[in-house]
């Protein structure tokens, strides 16, 4: 049916076919097709034959969210974001992937990627902070996220935020020497910046 629709350039019929197939898979009625593959095919028709850019972006976002190997969709989404100079769709896709994936390593990878895109292309630096905090919740030992948050809080002279991150790192320190260094930093920041004598 798909082949016939393509040959006859019956794009409305092809879209209807994809909608039915996606609904069928998402309801759990069948596992005959990979959901990510269906969304990718739908997005390709929307992008290349129907000139529905927003709809195509949504389709490729779904591929990133649900597919086990979404590299091709990520590349397409990156191109679309670059073309529009709007990177929020890609950031949102990575965040949704992190929320829906069961595998913790995939969740961590998605959040790391989202943090990089937010840092490099985001309009609001706080978005990168929010994503890095989510990343530390999933993987408290992520050195990159911790370093990025420390830099942000230092640059913005937010002593309480910095102390909070240092305490979180302290909870997951690997050895005594690392714990001692973190305790010294917490003491210094509390004394010099926050004027928190008790801490």
C-alpha positions in Angstrom: 0.0 0.0 0.0 2.8 2.4 0.9 4.6 1.6 -2.4 1.4 2.3 -4.3 0.9 5.6 -2.5 4.4 6.7 -3.3 4.2 5.6 -7.0 0.9 7.5 -7.5 2.0 10.4 -5.3 -1.0 10.0 -3.1 0.4 11.6 0.0 -2.8 12.1 1.9 -3.4 8.3 1.6 0.1 7.6 2.7 -0.3 9.9 5.7 -3.6 8.1 6.6 -1.8 4.8 6.4 0.9 6.0 8.8 -1.6 7.4 11.2 -3.5 4.0 11.3 -0.3 2.0 11.7 1.1 4.3 14.5 -2.2 4.2 16.4 -2.2 0.4 16.0 1.3 0.0 17.5 0.9 2.6 20.2 -2.3 0.9 21.4 -0.4 -2.3 21.8 -2.6 -4.1 19.3 0.5 -5.1 17.3 4.2 -5.1 17.2 4.6 -5.6 13.4 6.5 -2.4 12.8 9.0 -0.4 14.7 7.3 2.8 16.0 10.4 4.9 15.4 10.5 3.8 11.7 6.8 4.7 11.2 7.4 8.2 12.6 10.5 8.6 10.4 8.6 7.6 7.3 5.8 10.0 8.2 8.3 12.8 8.9 10.0 12.2 5.5 6.7 12.6 3.6 5.8 15.7 5.6 9.2 17.2 5.0 9.9 16.2 1.4 6.5 16.0 -0.3 4.0 18.1 1.8 6.3 21.0 2.9 4.9 20.7 6.5 7.9 21.7 8.4 6.4 21.9 11.9 4.7 18.6 11.5 7.9 17.0 10.2 9.8 18.3 13.2 7.2 16.7 15.6 7.5 13.4 13.7 11.3 13.4 14.0 11.1 14.4 17.6 9.0 11.3 18.2 11.7 9.2 16.5 14.3 10.6 18.8 12.1 9.9 21.8 11.1 6.3 21.0 13.7 4.7 18.7 16.6 2.7 20.0 19.0 4.1 17.3 17.7 7.6 16.4 21.0 8.9 14.9 19.5 9.6 11.4 16.5 11.4 12.9 18.8 13.4 15.1 20.8 14.5 12.1 17.6 15.5 10.2 16.3 17.4 13.3 19.7 19.2 13.7 19.4 20.3 10.0 15.9 21.6 10.5 16.8 23.4 13.7 19.8 25.0 12.0 17.7 26.1 9.1 15.2 27.8 11.4 17.9 28.9 14.0 15.7 27.4 16.7 17.2 24.5 18.7 14.3 24.0 21.1 12.8 21.1 19.2 16.0 19.1 19.5 16.5 19.9 23.2 12.9 18.9 23.9 13.3 15.7 21.9 16.4 14.7 24.0 14.5 15.6 27.2 11.5 13.5 26.2 13.9 10.6 25.4 15.4 10.9 28.8 11.9 10.7 30.4 10.7 7.7 28.4 13.8 5.4 28.1 14.0 2.6 30.6 17.7 2.1 30.1 19.6 4.5 32.5 22.6 4.8 30.1 20.3 6.0 27.3 18.7 8.5 29.7 22.1 9.8 30.7 23.2 10.1 27.1 20.1 11.9 26.1 20.4 14.4 29.0 24.1 15.0 28.2 23.2 15.7 24.5 20.4 18.0 25.6 22.8 19.9 27.9 25.4 20.3 25.1 22.8 21.7 22.6 21.3 24.0 25.3 24.8 25.3 26.2 25.9 25.8 22.5 22.6 27.0 21.0 20.2 27.8 23.8 18.9 31.3 24.3 18.6 31.0 28.1 21.6 29.7 30.1 19.2 28.6 32.9 17.9 25.9 30.6 21.3 24.2 30.5 21.4 24.5 34.4 18.0 22.7 34.6 19.1 19.9 32.3 22.4 19.4 34.1 20.6 19.2 37.4 18.3 16.5 35.9 21.5 14.7 34.7 23.0 14.8 38.2 19.8 13.2 39.6 20.1 10.3 37.1 23.9 10.1 37.4 25.3 11.9 40.6 28.8 11.1 39.5 28.6 12.9 36.2 31.7 15.1 36.4 30.8 17.2 33.3 27.3 18.2 34.7 28.8 19.0 38.1 31.6 21.1 36.6 29.1 23.0 34.4 26.8 23.8 37.4 29.7 24.9 39.5 30.9 27.3 36.8 27.4 28.7 36.4 26.9 29.3 40.1 30.4 30.8 40.5 29.9 33.1 37.5 26.5 34.2 38.9 27.9 34.4 42.4 25.2 32.1 43.7 26.9 30.7 46.8 24.0 28.7 48.0 23.6 26.9 44.6 27.3 26.2 44.5 27.3 24.8 48.1 24.3 22.6 47.2 26.2 21.1 44.2 29.4 20.6 46.3 27.4 18.8 49.0 25.8 16.6 46.3 29.3 15.7 45.0 30.4 15.0 48.5 27.7 12.4 49.0 29.1 10.5 46.0 32.8 11.1 46.5 34.9 8.1 45.6 37.6 8.4 48.2 38.6 10.2 51.4 41.0 12.6 49.6 38.2 13.8 47.3 35.9 14.2 50.3 38.4 16.3 52.1 38.9 18.6 49.1 35.1 19.0 48.7 34.7 19.8 52.4 37.5 22.4 52.2 35.7 24.0 49.2 32.4 24.0 51.0 34.0 25.6 54.0 35.7 28.3 51.9 32.6 29.2 49.9 30.5 29.3 53.1 33.0 31.6 54.8 33.9 33.9 52.0 30.8 34.2 49.9 27.8 33.1 51.8 28.9 34.3 55.2 27.5 31.0 56.6 29.5 30.6 59.8 27.8 27.4 60.9 28.5 25.5 57.7 
